[in-house]
Amino acid sequence: MARSLAGLLLLLGVTLLLPPLALAASSRCKNAKTSPYVGFKGTLINTEHHISGDVEVLDDCTFKVTVFGYDGLAPATYWWCGASTSDFRNGSAANDWLFEGPTNGYRTLVLELKEGLTWDTCRALSAWCETMSVDLGHVELLPAAQAPPPPANRLPDAVTSTMTNCAELQPGKLNVYWQLDNADPAAAAFAHVTLQGYLDATHWMGFGFNSPPANGDDVRMVGSDVVIVGLLGGTQPFATDFHLGSGSQCAYNSPGSPGVCPDSHYANGSSTANNVQLLGFDRRNGVTTIAFRRPLRAGTTHPLYFTSDINGGRSNSSEAIYGGGASAFGTAAAPYTLRFTASAATPADFFYQCWQHQKLGWRVKVLDTGVLTGLEHNVGGTVTILDDCTFRVTGFTYDGLAPDTFWYGAAAQANSSFASGLQLGPEYTAGNATGAGPAITVRLPPGASWDKVGSIAFYCKQFDAVLGVIALAPPPPAGGTPSPGPGPAPGPGPAPTPKPPAGTTGRAPPPPTRSCSGSALAWYKISLTTREHGVAGVVTVVDGCTIRISGFKYDGLAPDAYWFGADEDSDPAYASGTILAPYLDGAADGTGPDIIIKLPRGVSFATLRGIAFYCKSMAVNMASAPLAKKCGSKSALVGFVGSLTVFDHVGHGTFRILDDCTFSVSDFIYDGAAPDAFWKAGRASGTNFSRGATLLAPYNSGAAARSEVVVRLPAGLEWSDVRGISFFCESMGVNMASIAIPAPPCGAKHPAVGAVVPLTSFAHATAGALEILNDCTAVIRGLIYDGEAPDIFIRGAPADDVASYRGNTTFDLYEWNAEDAAATKPIDVYFRLPAGQTWSSVRGVSVWCRSVAANMASAPVLPKCDKAHPLVGARASLVAHEHVAPGAVLTVLDSCTLRVDGFTYDGAAPDLYWYGAAADTIASYNSSGAVPLLQWKAGAVTGSTVYLRLPTGVTLDSVRAVSAWCASMAVNMASAPLAPACGSRHPLVGARVPLLGIEHVAPGAEATVVDDCTLRVTRFTYDGLAPDAAWVGALSDTAAAYNGSDSIVLSGLWKGGAVTGATIYVRLPVGVTWDKVRAVSFFCRSMAVNMASAALVQGCPAAKKGSASPEVGRTFYLKHYDHVAAGATVTVVDECTFVVAGFTYDGAAPDAVWKVAPTDTTAAYNTTSASRTIGVWQHGAVRHASFKLKLPSGVKWSSVGGISFWCESMAVNMASVALLLP
């Protein structure tokens, strides 16, 4: 709404009003005035909530605030002391005086400091909102002698500080400041305005609001709303809403537009008709400042009428008027109701507008009986259009059985229109509805309008199925010309609901999801090409119907976002493409979880050749990538890896050739400051990319902090033709980073190839391990470095000692330019020997600071150890005791090398050494026979990898356990015994089952029988709150079995507290086999509570080719009836097992079993001869649980038509699934 500005100066007589005074109690400091701050005077600087006033220090503990103003809207606000105006968060309450209600600038406060506070400790005073920890206004105290003089009497310059906008209305006389209460003007309800005038205390000010006239003339004062503000009697502030009906005084007895009248005149004298709220007041140095707020659409200036004209304001002499007029107006205190009933002659679209002004209203859509036509799943209801962006569904019915249902809009009613339609709201997750529930209100997304939505559907996106639909407007007649007839066309008659298959429960279940088989595109990988909104990421085709987006970045500012597919990677193709999935998660910084996209039914990689992140309402491709077949791996260069040599703007990058036409750069660090950037391939040279180089792809993703980039060579270009890859600034002709492609690659004959030697740390918390990859290439694995050294080089020397690194026969193999990028997350650094050098001439490698000639960490080049020892391949979880988190796994790599994965350490121990010992006991680690393996100097780490190497002459025969040991305190912080890997003869080996989380353990973990004595649990998350915990085995998966005398304790007590997503190895005790352990539990022994468990179900072998059951690999949706919530699925894993996932059960049934039957009917499940029990449910209530079950012996999927979660004693089907294939 455009607004006019009007300043009104009127002179009134003077009335004396005495301001109220808030007095403090008797001064606790007895009016002592020893502090140099006594006598200080200063003005509060407002930051929020219109804080104003003058502060004066009266004595050593008392201060006074005069002309105090505050809008009264902040919670829990107190006077607060701080050491400075930037340090209130570390301050404390000056006293217990709580700000209550608005104070409009005519109040005086006299308050004192709390006991213990002085002006030396309270050098800044704030009106502090304790709830939000926000400074609303403050003053910095100075010794009185240093306080600045009061400012001269003049109007301050109009400069924004706490408000968004400002303007100088009359130079030196009148300023205005304003902002809306919402950054989105469409969502704003109020305008906050401050008027500031250099004028006499008895003068008033005014500010007007109006719309532009239709003829383009200047904004008129007559017809506007005006807020008049001032000081009654020069002391008491007011703000009143007026309407300028004409250029004359208010004629209170005249109807129509009687002149300049307060709004109360239009509401029969009601004082509540004033739409303006006074927020604050200040009067100092001849300047009056008054703040108020006003509704954006207030007053009586906009009488309502219904019209055929889109502009309104009676600007069209030929418009049709359907209702309303000059008298159809009201106020908040006296609202006006305009009633209108559409008839057959009413058009499908008309407009509500203002009688006096143009373009204040919008469209009204006329809808006849708005009944949803139900097509599937018993969908029904009545749709009502509420306003320009909202509709309501009442009496909604739905059986709750379809997956991923949404309200969708499309231009036409045809089912095919909704596949590329507009998602109107979030996913519907409320389950079944009987028609008696609350109304459903849906708001159109930004950018959508009823112009684009001709039909609404309740839509199952995964199966591209319209479950219910309604047409909002008449369909176009033959030939495409809109119908001129009045009113909408009658809606279609009810379509017959599909009949369920004979013998089922009477509800048509959703079809099963398809099985995602392989695809020629599987494991194709490419980066998105960035276009708008900083969108970036890497696209990977996982299988025949799945796409993964990793490292996704997006600023979140587009009005809507979808993943679109098309038959080619082009903007025209995406404009008519297929919605693969909506994106609803807002901004992303590249560190979040991967995005998994399942192709909708009917979409396949047979025709899909492009994917885009697409703004549908604006028809803008924000980022896209082509989809193609993965290249082969015939080139000898496939697998080549190296670190980029960096020159300008780039900090680091690990280059890797993925296949015959694709490379990736991981851990890519780039400041984004170059004017342009491209990936180029040098064909004639690996160093000169200005001429003869092939441009591969533009880079438009801005700054990168350890991102991944994937680039594909163009058709016809092979790795044998490429001598180097460059990250190149084309406009400046600058190679910012590059890598030479070797031809041919190095061999692997040297005895050091494959060896891993830990770095010995000396300075700057440097850590890592040297791994020799081949005869000329090595890598520092997991380099950790604090970034504080003046420079870093990877240096090679004839020996691993400082003298050699300082000698003349050294080689600087790599220069580090990534600053502190490896301080919190390790980085792999690859380097290559110079021509003519071998690992026989380079016997030591150092992380070297060249400017100060300092060795920060180094390792010798040693031969690789053999793998003949029986401990090679053994794995064990470190048992955490102190300072080390659980979840680390120790692996024996060869006869002298061990690796610890997932090592998390808080860095708080006085020291940490890795020790080897003959046994996993404190006495062994603390004895003279313990073997020092590594001193850890890298401090706290999370999820790191640590390599350990046995000293020369020490073998695994004498090292049977490893500890993270605090030597100064003789404390074992974490340790694990080493035991040989077991065989793989037992039938359970290879079994994989979900871990059922019951208490304290989150769903999502999985248990795998690794060999004849080892169980691996992955993605294990535990809150650490149980009084004790241990892994326990039993013959059956019940709490009674785990607590019985036949149970077997598989581990010591859990001592590591909470853990997230960890991998845990559990080893059977000596002499115990899987015959005695058929189920495992994470068990609280003191409470006899099973917190998480799994029955170790042995899978069935795959059927012969061509004879597999059609159910295998498919997922079905579990229908819920009693005690079970919606959302669970059943997936057939093989010829005899299935997994139930996302299962939520309240545990309230008297009993429960899992059953199979020939049909999904209550009668079948209740017939002993027809149904078979799979297992008895023993776990009570669960949420989002997953578990694996096995068909009874002799039962095949061909004889199973339904699976039920069944209450035996009540003969009630609580949840079931029909195995119906399309």
C-alpha positions, 0 to 999 in steps of 0.5 A: 500500500502506498502511503502519503506523509503529512506533518501537522503542527497545531498549537494548544494551551499548556496544562501542567501534569506532574509525572509519577515517581517511583521511589527507592527505599532508604539508601543502603549506602546512606547517601555516600558520594565517594564514587567518581561516578556520582553525578554522571548523567547519560541517555539510554540508547534504545535497541529494542522495545522503545527503551528511553530515558535519562540516567543519573547516578545519585550516590554510591548505590543509587541511580535515577531514570527520568522520562522513562519509556518502554512499550511493555512487550518484552518478558522478564526485563530487569535493570542489569549491570555489566563491565561494558556495553558488550558484556551484559551476558556475563553481568548480573541484575542491578536490582530486583525491579521488574519492568511491568507494562508500558511506560510512555515516557513520563515516569521517573524511577529512583532505584539502588544497586544490589548489595555487593555491587558498586559503580566500579563493577557496574560500568554499564547499565542495561534494560535486560530481557533475562528470558531472551538474554537481550539488551533492550537499551543501555547506557555506558557510565563514565566518571562524572568529570569525564561525562560529555556535555549534553547535546545541543538543541537540534533535530538529530540526523535521520539515520536508521539504528533500531528501525529499518527505514527512515526519512527526513520529512522537513529538514531540521524539523521532522523525521520519520522512522518505520518498519514492518513487524515481519520481513515478508510484507505479505505476512506483516500485520503492523507498521511500527512508526516513530515520529521525531520533531524539533518543536515546542512541547505543545505542538503535535505531529501527524503521519498519513497513509493513503493509496495512489489514485488511478490516474497517476496523480500525486497521493492525496491527503483527503481520503487518507488515514492519519495518526496524530501524536503529541504531548497533552499539556506538553507532558503526557503523550498520545497517539490517535487515529484520524480519517481525513474525509474532507479538508474541513473540521469534523462534522460529528452530526454528518454522515458520509465523509464528515471531515477530519474525524477520529475513528471513534466517530465511525464506531459510535464514540467507542474509544476502542476504535482507535487502531493506533497503540502508543509504544513510547515517548521521549522529550529532550533537547527540544526534540519530541520523539513518539513511537506507535504501531498501527495495523497495515489495514486499519480505519474506515477508509476502505468500504468493501464491495464485490465487483467484476473488475480486477482493480476495484475502486469504481475505476471501471464504468462497465463493472458489474457490482454484486454487493457492498458499497460506500457504507460497507465498512467497520472497525475492530470494535464494530466490525461490519459483515457483508453477506452475499449469496452466489446465484447461477448468474454469478461468474466463477471468478469475481473480486472483493475490492475497496469502494474508494481505492484500487487494488486492495483486494483480490479474487473470489472463486465460486465453488458449487457443492465442493465434494471430493470424488473418492477414487481409492482408499475411501477418500471423501470430504467437502472442500471450501476455498477460504481465501486467496491461498487457503482451502479447508476440507471438512468431513474428511474420510480416508482408510489411512493405508496409502503411503506418502499422501499429499494434497496436490493441485493441477490445472486439469482434473485428469489423473495424469495432471497431478504427476507434474502438479503442485504440492499444496501442503506438507505430507498428510500423516494423521492416518485414517479419518472417519469424517468426524475429525477436525477440519483440515486447513491447507495453505498454498505454497509461496508463488501458487494461486488459484489461477494455476490450480483448477483441481485439488487431489488427495494424491499418493505420490509414490504410486502416482495415484489420485485417491480423491479429486475435485474440480474447482472451475469449469473445464474448457469446452472442445477447442480450448475456448473457456466457457462463457456460461455463468457458474462452474460446471457441475462436478463429476459423479462419484466414481465407483470405489475399486472392489477389494479382492475376494476374501480380504478384509474389505479394504483395498491395500496400497500396492507393494513397492517395486523391487529396485534391481540393478541398472546400467546407470548404477554407481554413475556419479556426477556433480550438480552444475550450480546455477542459482541459490548456491545449490551444489552436491554430488549425484549418485545413481545407487540402483534401478530406482534410487538416487543419492545426493551427497554434500548438498548445499542450498541457501533456502531462499527459493519460493519452492524447490523440487527434484525434477527429472527429464529425458535430457539435461536442458531447461526446456526438458525440465520445464515439462519434466517429472517431479521426483520428490519435493524438497522441504528442508530449507537451507543446507550447508553441505554437512547434512545427511545424504538425500535419498530420492526414490523414483516415482512409479512409472519413472525409470532410468530407461528414459531419465537422462537428467536431474534438476533442483528446480523452482517450480513456481518460477520455472527456474533450474537452480542446479542440474546434472546429466544422467548416463551410464557409468564408464568402464574401468579398463584404463591402468590409471583408474584408481590413481590418487594424489593431492592437488598442487595448489597455487591461488585461492585453493587450499587443498584437494584430493584427486582420484580417477574413478573410472575411464571417464570420471574423476573426483576431488574430495576435501576440496578447499577453495575461497571462492574469490576468483572471478571464474573457475573451470575444470580443464584437461591438459592434453599436451602438458600437465602444467600449461593449461592456457593453450590446447587444454580441453574445458571440462566443466564450469565451477559455479558453487562458490567457496568450498570447505572440504567439499567433493566435486565429480567431473566427467570427461567429454566423449572421445577424451581418454585418460591416455590423452590427458597429461594433467587436470587444472582448476583454472581461472579462464578470465585471468589465465591462471592455474589455481590448482592442478595435478599431473597425470602419470604415464605410466603409473608407478609399480609396486615392487619395493618392500616398503609398499603397503607399510603403514608407520605412525608419525611420531609427534613433536609439535603443533598437535601433529599426528597421522600415519605414513602409508607407502602406496606404490614405488613412487607414491605415499600418503599421510593418512589422517593428518591432524595439525593445529594450523599454527606453524608459519608453514608446512611441507611434507619433506623426504630425507635419507633418514628419519632424524632432524639432521637429515631433514636439515641436510642438503639431500632433502626433497620438499614433496608437498606444500600445505596451504590449507591452514587449520583445516586439519585441526578438527577433522583429519585430512589425507595428504598424497605426495609423489617422489621426484624422478630418480628417487625411490623408497631406498633413497628416501628413508624418512618423511617429515611434516616439516616447518621450513621457516624455522627448520622444525620437525613437527612429526615424522616417520621412517620408511619401513618394510611392510610386514607379512600377514601370516600371523593367526591374529591378522584380521582379528577385530575387537571393540575397545572397552571404554573406561575413562576419557575415551568414548565407546565405539572404537574398533581395533583391527590387526592389519598384518604381523606388525600393524594395528589400526584403531577406527572411530577413536574419540578422546576428550583430551583431558587426561594428563597424557595418553600412550598406546601400550601393548601387553601380554594380557588385557589387565591393568597389571600387564599394562603397568608392568615393565613388559608393556610395549610402548606403541605410540605417544598421542599428542594430538589432543581431543579427537572425534572418530579418528583413525589411529595406526599402531606399529610394533617396534622392531623385534616385537611380535604379536605373540607377545602383544595380546592386548592393547590399551589407551593408557595414561602413564602418569596416573597408571590408568587404563582409559580404553583397551581390547584383547587380541584373539584370532579370528574364528572360522566361518562354518556355522550356518548362522555366519552371515545372518543380518538382523535388525536390533530391536530398540526397546529402552534407551537404545534407538532404532536403526541398529543391525546385528551381523554374525561375522564368523563362528565367534563374533557378532558385529553391531552397527549404527548402535545408539544408546543414551547411556542412562541405564544403571548398567548394561552388558551384552547377553546371549540366550537361546530365545529372544525374551527377557526371561531367557536373558535373565535366566540361568542359561543366559551367557554374558558376552561382554563386560559391563558397558562403561562408556556412557552414551554413544551415537551410530557406533560399531560394536564387536561382541565375541563369544566366550571360549567354548561357547558357540552359536548353538547356545546363543540364538539371540542377543540382548543389550541388557540391564542386569540390575533392573532385569530389563532388555533394552535392545535385542535380536533373534539371530535368524538364519536366512534362506539360500537364494532360489535358482535363477528364474525360480525366485518367489515374486515377493522377494525384494518387495516392500508392503505396507502394514495396515493398522487396526488396534494398538498398532500405529501407522507407518510400518512396512514388511519387506520380504528378504529371501525365500523364508525371512522378512523384516518388519520396520517402523513398527510402533505398538502400545503393548496394551493387548493381552497377548500378541503373536505374528501369524501367516495365513493363505489370505489376509482375512480375520477368518483365515488368521483365526483358523488353526488349520489355515494359519501358522504362528511365526513367533510370540511377541515378548517385547511389550510397547515399542516405537519405530522398531525393526526386527526379522522373522522367519516363516515356519518350516515347510511354509513357502511364500506361494502359500502365504497371502497375509501376515498378521500381528494377532491377539490370540485370546481376543481373536483380533487382527491388530495389524496385517498385510496382504501380499498382493502383487500387481 
